[in-house]
């Protein structure tokens, strides 16, 4: 595995750079110690082994997020997540609030953007370039992507022209703290996704 200090240098200038402060809070002090990506100390990530974070994706990197991986969660490359976002893959059983329902997969495509205070609920599938507006509650899938979703419950207010959407790549790619060229080996060994 690439040393953490190397990831600090090689992720500089990316959307979710690894910093010494995040490493200290996460790996030394133990706030969200488990996840293989940088997580803000005020965010909560559960069941991280059920979460696939693509290249330059760090769910909970922004403050106050709640990422619950009871069911599997897939977040595509370069998808960004604003502060106070919730992504949940299971709800409580309505007949027994002490129990969770069986987890339902959540998938967000590449180059997405989930705005501040948005919530993505179990079973939702969003395609590439899906933009979830601030405060939106996404209860149903928009697998075609290339859209802007707003409101509660979220509805599509705009289609995006795929030809105008820019796909970019970092010079050196990382899945969290792990160099992308070594990520599949890590995934097979440590993850359930």
Phi and psi restraints in degrees (value plus and minus 20) as a CYANA .aco file:
   2 UNK   PHI     -89.9   -49.9
   2 UNK   PSI     113.5   153.5
   3 UNK   PHI     -78.5   -38.5
   3 UNK   PSI     125.6   165.6
   4 UNK   PHI     -77.9   -37.9
   4 UNK   PSI     -55.6   -15.6
   5 UNK   PHI     -83.6   -43.6
   5 UNK   PSI     -53.3   -13.3
   6 UNK   PHI     -86.9   -46.9
   6 UNK   PSI     -58.6   -18.6
   7 UNK   PHI     -85.7   -45.7
   7 UNK   PSI     -49.9    -9.9
   8 UNK   PHI     -82.2   -42.2
   8 UNK   PSI     -66.4   -26.4
   9 UNK   PHI     -89.0   -49.0
   9 UNK   PSI     -65.8   -25.8
  10 UNK   PHI     -98.9   -58.9
  10 UNK   PSI     -34.9     5.1
  11 UNK   PHI    -121.4   -81.4
  11 UNK   PSI     -20.2    19.8
  12 UNK   PHI     -77.6   -37.6
  12 UNK   PSI     113.3   153.3
  13 UNK   PHI      67.0   107.0
  13 UNK   PSI     -20.5    19.5
  14 UNK   PHI    -108.7   -68.7
  14 UNK   PSI     158.4   198.4
  15 UNK   PHI     -90.4   -50.4
  15 UNK   PSI     -51.7   -11.7
  16 UNK   PHI    -151.7  -111.7
  16 UNK   PSI      50.8    90.8
  17 UNK   PHI     -87.7   -47.7
  17 UNK   PSI     124.1   164.1
  18 UNK   PHI     -95.9   -55.9
  18 UNK   PSI     111.7   151.7
  19 UNK   PHI    -145.4  -105.4
  19 UNK   PSI     137.2   177.2
  20 UNK   PHI     -83.0   -43.0
  20 UNK   PSI     -54.1   -14.1
  21 UNK   PHI     -83.1   -43.1
  21 UNK   PSI     -65.7   -25.7
  22 UNK   PHI     -85.3   -45.3
  22 UNK   PSI     -62.6   -22.6
  23 UNK   PHI     -78.7   -38.7
  23 UNK   PSI     -64.8   -24.8
  24 UNK   PHI     -81.4   -41.4
  24 UNK   PSI     -70.1   -30.1
  25 UNK   PHI     -84.1   -44.1
  25 UNK   PSI     -58.8   -18.8
  26 UNK   PHI    -105.0   -65.0
  26 UNK   PSI     -70.0   -30.0
  27 UNK   PHI    -112.1   -72.1
  27 UNK   PSI     -47.9    -7.9
  28 UNK   PHI    -113.8   -73.8
  28 UNK   PSI     -75.4   -35.4
  29 UNK   PHI     -98.1   -58.1
  29 UNK   PSI     -41.4    -1.4
  30 UNK   PHI      73.5   113.5
  30 UNK   PSI      -7.8    32.2
  31 UNK   PHI     -93.4   -53.4
  31 UNK   PSI      96.0   136.0
  32 UNK   PHI      35.8    75.8
  32 UNK   PSI      28.8    68.8
  33 UNK   PHI     -80.9   -40.9
  33 UNK   PSI     -56.2   -16.2
  34 UNK   PHI     -86.5   -46.5
  34 UNK   PSI     -69.8   -29.8
  35 UNK   PHI     -74.2   -34.2
  35 UNK   PSI     128.6   168.6
  36 UNK   PHI    -108.2   -68.2
  36 UNK   PSI      -9.4    30.6
  37 UNK   PHI    -149.0  -109.0
  37 UNK   PSI     140.5   180.5
  38 UNK   PHI     -87.2   -47.2
  38 UNK   PSI     113.6   153.6
  39 UNK   PHI    -151.5  -111.5
  39 UNK   PSI     113.4   153.4
  40 UNK   PHI     -85.2   -45.2
  40 UNK   PSI     125.2   165.2
  41 UNK   PHI     -86.6   -46.6
  41 UNK   PSI     -36.7     3.3
  42 UNK   PHI    -113.5   -73.5
  42 UNK   PSI     -24.2    15.8
  43 UNK   PHI    -109.3   -69.3
  43 UNK   PSI     141.1   181.1
  44 UNK   PHI    -144.3  -104.3
  44 UNK   PSI     108.2   148.2
  45 UNK   PHI    -146.2  -106.2
  45 UNK   PSI     103.8   143.8
  46 UNK   PHI    -137.7   -97.7
  46 UNK   PSI     129.8   169.8
  47 UNK   PHI      34.1    74.1
  47 UNK   PSI      31.7    71.7
  48 UNK   PHI     -81.8   -41.8
  48 UNK   PSI     -42.7    -2.7
  49 UNK   PHI     -88.9   -48.9
  49 UNK   PSI     -34.2     5.8
  50 UNK   PHI    -116.7   -76.7
  50 UNK   PSI      -8.8    31.2
  51 UNK   PHI    -138.4   -98.4
  51 UNK   PSI     103.9   143.9
  52 UNK   PHI    -120.9   -80.9
  52 UNK   PSI      94.8   134.8
  53 UNK   PHI    -126.4   -86.4
  53 UNK   PSI      95.8   135.8
  54 UNK   PHI     -88.3   -48.3
  54 UNK   PSI    -193.2  -153.2
  55 UNK   PHI     -79.8   -39.8
  55 UNK   PSI     110.2   150.2
  56 UNK   PHI      38.3    78.3
  56 UNK   PSI      15.3    55.3
  57 UNK   PHI    -141.4  -101.4
  57 UNK   PSI     106.0   146.0
  58 UNK   PHI    -156.3  -116.3
  58 UNK   PSI      66.0   106.0
  59 UNK   PHI     -81.9   -41.9
  59 UNK   PSI     104.6   144.6
  60 UNK   PHI      72.9   112.9
  60 UNK   PSI     -15.6    24.4
  61 UNK   PHI     -82.5   -42.5
  61 UNK   PSI     -58.6   -18.6
  62 UNK   PHI    -102.6   -62.6
  62 UNK   PSI     137.3   177.3
  63 UNK   PHI     -85.4   -45.4
  63 UNK   PSI     126.2   166.2
  64 UNK   PHI      55.0    95.0
  64 UNK   PSI      -4.6    35.4
  65 UNK   PHI    -100.3   -60.3
  65 UNK   PSI     135.8   175.8
  66 UNK   PHI    -150.0  -110.0
  66 UNK   PSI      89.8   129.8
  67 UNK   PHI    -137.9   -97.9
  67 UNK   PSI      92.5   132.5
  68 UNK   PHI    -135.6   -95.6
  68 UNK   PSI      88.7   128.7
  69 UNK   PHI    -120.1   -80.1
  69 UNK   PSI      28.4    68.4
  70 UNK   PHI     -85.2   -45.2
  70 UNK   PSI     -68.5   -28.5
  71 UNK   PHI    -111.3   -71.3
  71 UNK   PSI     150.4   190.4
  72 UNK   PHI     -93.7   -53.7
  72 UNK   PSI     124.3   164.3
  73 UNK   PHI    -146.6  -106.6
  73 UNK   PSI     109.0   149.0
  74 UNK   PHI    -138.9   -98.9
  74 UNK   PSI     103.4   143.4
  75 UNK   PHI    -140.5  -100.5
  75 UNK   PSI      94.4   134.4
  76 UNK   PHI     -88.1   -48.1
  76 UNK   PSI     141.6   181.6
  77 UNK   PHI     -70.9   -30.9
  77 UNK   PSI     117.7   157.7
  78 UNK   PHI      45.1    85.1
  78 UNK   PSI      -4.1    35.9
  79 UNK   PHI     -98.6   -58.6
  79 UNK   PSI     113.6   153.6
  80 UNK   PHI    -130.9   -90.9
  80 UNK   PSI     125.4   165.4
  81 UNK   PHI    -147.9  -107.9
  81 UNK   PSI      99.7   139.7
  82 UNK   PHI     -97.5   -57.5
  82 UNK   PSI     156.2   196.2
  83 UNK   PHI     -83.6   -43.6
  83 UNK   PSI     132.1   172.1
  84 UNK   PHI      42.2    82.2
  84 UNK   PSI       6.5    46.5
  85 UNK   PHI    -104.9   -64.9
  85 UNK   PSI     122.9   162.9
  86 UNK   PHI    -136.0   -96.0
  86 UNK   PSI     111.4   151.4
  87 UNK   PHI    -148.1  -108.1
  87 UNK   PSI      93.0   133.0
  88 UNK   PHI    -143.7  -103.7
  88 UNK   PSI     123.1   163.1
  89 UNK   PHI    -135.8   -95.8
  89 UNK   PSI     -10.1    29.9
  90 UNK   PHI    -180.2  -140.2
  90 UNK   PSI     125.5   165.5
  91 UNK   PHI    -130.1   -90.1
  91 UNK   PSI     151.0   191.0
  92 UNK   PHI     -92.7   -52.7
  92 UNK   PSI     130.1   170.1
  93 UNK   PHI     -87.4   -47.4
  93 UNK   PSI     106.7   146.7
  94 UNK   PHI     -86.2   -46.2
  94 UNK   PSI     -40.7    -0.7
  95 UNK   PHI    -112.9   -72.9
  95 UNK   PSI     -37.5     2.5
  96 UNK   PHI    -169.6  -129.6
  96 UNK   PSI      76.4   116.4
  97 UNK   PHI     -86.9   -46.9
  97 UNK   PSI     -28.4    11.6
  98 UNK   PHI     -99.5   -59.5
  98 UNK   PSI     -35.7     4.3
  99 UNK   PHI    -130.8   -90.8
  99 UNK   PSI     125.2   165.2
 100 UNK   PHI    -112.3   -72.3
 100 UNK   PSI     128.1   168.1
 101 UNK   PHI     -87.9   -47.9
 101 UNK   PSI     147.2   187.2
 102 UNK   PHI     -80.0   -40.0
 102 UNK   PSI     117.6   157.6
 103 UNK   PHI     -82.6   -42.6
 103 UNK   PSI     126.1   166.1
 104 UNK   PHI    -144.4  -104.4
 104 UNK   PSI     111.7   151.7
 105 UNK   PHI     -77.1   -37.1
 105 UNK   PSI     119.7   159.7
 106 UNK   PHI    -139.1   -99.1
 106 UNK   PSI     110.5   150.5
 107 UNK   PHI    -149.7  -109.7
 107 UNK   PSI     109.1   149.1
 108 UNK   PHI    -142.4  -102.4
 108 UNK   PSI     108.0   148.0
 109 UNK   PHI     -90.6   -50.6
 109 UNK   PSI    -190.5  -150.5
 110 UNK   PHI     -97.2   -57.2
 110 UNK   PSI     133.2   173.2
 111 UNK   PHI      38.8    78.8
 111 UNK   PSI      11.9    51.9
 112 UNK   PHI    -105.9   -65.9
 112 UNK   PSI     150.6   190.6
 113 UNK   PHI    -162.8  -122.8
 113 UNK   PSI     103.0   143.0
 114 UNK   PHI    -131.8   -91.8
 114 UNK   PSI      92.5   132.5
 115 UNK   PHI     -94.1   -54.1
 115 UNK   PSI     145.9   185.9
 116 UNK   PHI     -74.4   -34.4
 116 UNK   PSI     116.3   156.3
 117 UNK   PHI      45.8    85.8
 117 UNK   PSI      -5.4    34.6
 118 UNK   PHI     -98.5   -58.5
 118 UNK   PSI     138.5   178.5
 119 UNK   PHI    -154.0  -114.0
 119 UNK   PSI     110.9   150.9
 120 UNK   PHI    -134.0   -94.0
 120 UNK   PSI     104.1   144.1
 121 UNK   PHI    -116.3   -76.3
 121 UNK   PSI     146.5   186.5
 122 UNK   PHI     -75.2   -35.2
 122 UNK   PSI     121.2   161.2
 123 UNK   PHI      64.3   104.3
 123 UNK   PSI     -20.0    20.0
 124 UNK   PHI     -98.9   -58.9
 124 UNK   PSI     117.1   157.1
 125 UNK   PHI    -143.7  -103.7
 125 UNK   PSI     103.7   143.7
 126 UNK   PHI    -139.8   -99.8
 126 UNK   PSI     113.0   153.0
 127 UNK   PHI     -98.6   -58.6
 127 UNK   PSI    -197.6  -157.6
 128 UNK   PHI     -78.3   -38.3
 128 UNK   PSI     127.9   167.9
 129 UNK   PHI      37.4    77.4
 129 UNK   PSI      15.0    55.0
 130 UNK   PHI    -105.4   -65.4
 130 UNK   PSI     107.6   147.6
 131 UNK   PHI    -129.4   -89.4
 131 UNK   PSI      99.9   139.9
 132 UNK   PHI    -123.8   -83.8
 132 UNK   PSI      96.1   136.1
 133 UNK   PHI     -87.3   -47.3
 133 UNK   PSI     140.3   180.3
 134 UNK   PHI     -75.8   -35.8
 134 UNK   PSI     112.9   152.9
 135 UNK   PHI      57.6    97.6
 135 UNK   PSI     -19.8    20.2
 136 UNK   PHI     -90.7   -50.7
 136 UNK   PSI     128.6   168.6
 137 UNK   PHI    -138.8   -98.8
 137 UNK   PSI      88.3   128.3
 138 UNK   PHI    -111.2   -71.2
 138 UNK   PSI      91.0   131.0
 139 UNK   PHI    -128.1   -88.1
 139 UNK   PSI     -34.5     5.5
 140 UNK   PHI    -154.7  -114.7
 140 UNK   PSI     145.1   185.1
 141 UNK   PHI    -104.9   -64.9
 141 UNK   PSI     129.9   169.9
 142 UNK   PHI    -154.3  -114.3
 142 UNK   PSI      50.5    90.5
 143 UNK   PHI     -86.6   -46.6
 143 UNK   PSI     -38.8     1.2
 144 UNK   PHI     -93.3   -53.3
 144 UNK   PSI     -40.3    -0.3
 145 UNK   PHI      44.1    84.1
 145 UNK   PSI    -175.7  -135.7
 146 UNK   PHI      27.4    67.4
 146 UNK   PSI      33.3    73.3
 147 UNK   PHI    -172.1  -132.1
 147 UNK   PSI     144.0   184.0
 148 UNK   PHI    -134.2   -94.2
 148 UNK   PSI     107.4   147.4
 149 UNK   PHI    -135.1   -95.1
 149 UNK   PSI     112.9   152.9
 150 UNK   PHI    -161.3  -121.3
 150 UNK   PSI     139.0   179.0
 151 UNK   PHI      75.1   115.1
 151 UNK   PSI    -199.4  -159.4
 152 UNK   PHI    -157.8  -117.8
 152 UNK   PSI      84.8   124.8
 153 UNK   PHI     -93.8   -53.8
 153 UNK   PSI     134.1   174.1
 154 UNK   PHI     -83.4   -43.4
 154 UNK   PSI     120.2   160.2
 155 UNK   PHI    -154.7  -114.7
 155 UNK   PSI     134.7   174.7
 156 UNK   PHI     -97.9   -57.9
 156 UNK   PSI     107.5   147.5
 157 UNK   PHI    -130.4   -90.4
 157 UNK   PSI     -33.1     6.9
 158 UNK   PHI    -178.4  -138.4
 158 UNK   PSI     120.0   160.0
 159 UNK   PHI    -116.8   -76.8
 159 UNK   PSI     122.3   162.3
 160 UNK   PHI    -121.5   -81.5
 160 UNK   PSI     121.0   161.0
 161 UNK   PHI     -97.2   -57.2
 161 UNK   PSI      94.8   134.8
 162 UNK   PHI     -74.3   -34.3
 162 UNK   PSI     -50.3   -10.3
 163 UNK   PHI     -89.5   -49.5
 163 UNK   PSI     -40.7    -0.7
 164 UNK   PHI    -111.3   -71.3
 164 UNK   PSI     -34.0     6.0
 165 UNK   PHI    -100.4   -60.4
 165 UNK   PSI     108.3   148.3
 166 UNK   PHI    -116.4   -76.4
 166 UNK   PSI     100.1   140.1
 167 UNK   PHI    -115.1   -75.1
 167 UNK   PSI     104.3   144.3
 168 UNK   PHI    -146.4  -106.4
 168 UNK   PSI     146.9   186.9
 169 UNK   PHI    -158.3  -118.3
 169 UNK   PSI     121.6   161.6
 170 UNK   PHI     -89.8   -49.8
 170 UNK   PSI     132.0   172.0
 171 UNK   PHI     -79.1   -39.1
 171 UNK   PSI     -64.7   -24.7
 172 UNK   PHI    -142.3  -102.3
 172 UNK   PSI     104.9   144.9
 173 UNK   PHI    -120.0   -80.0
 173 UNK   PSI     118.6   158.6
 174 UNK   PHI    -151.7  -111.7
 174 UNK   PSI     121.3   161.3
 175 UNK   PHI    -119.9   -79.9
 175 UNK   PSI      74.8   114.8
 176 UNK   PHI      45.6    85.6
 176 UNK   PSI    -142.7  -102.7
 177 UNK   PHI    -107.2   -67.2
 177 UNK   PSI     -22.7    17.3
 178 UNK   PHI    -128.0   -88.0
 178 UNK   PSI     108.3   148.3
 179 UNK   PHI     -77.8   -37.8
 179 UNK   PSI     115.4   155.4
 180 UNK   PHI     -77.5   -37.5
 180 UNK   PSI     -55.9   -15.9
 181 UNK   PHI     -88.7   -48.7
 181 UNK   PSI     -31.4     8.6
 182 UNK   PHI    -130.8   -90.8
 182 UNK   PSI     -18.8    21.2
 183 UNK   PHI     -89.8   -49.8
 183 UNK   PSI     -58.8   -18.8
 184 UNK   PHI     -80.3   -40.3
 184 UNK   PSI     -59.3   -19.3
 185 UNK   PHI     -82.7   -42.7
 185 UNK   PSI     -65.7   -25.7
 186 UNK   PHI     -80.6   -40.6
 186 UNK   PSI     -64.2   -24.2
 187 UNK   PHI     -80.1   -40.1
 187 UNK   PSI     -67.0   -27.0
 188 UNK   PHI     -81.9   -41.9
 188 UNK   PSI     -56.3   -16.3
 189 UNK   PHI    -101.9   -61.9
 189 UNK   PSI     -57.0   -17.0
 190 UNK   PHI    -137.7   -97.7
 190 UNK   PSI     -38.1     1.9
 191 UNK   PHI    -128.8   -88.8
 191 UNK   PSI     139.4   179.4
 192 UNK   PHI    -122.0   -82.0
 192 UNK   PSI     -10.3    29.7
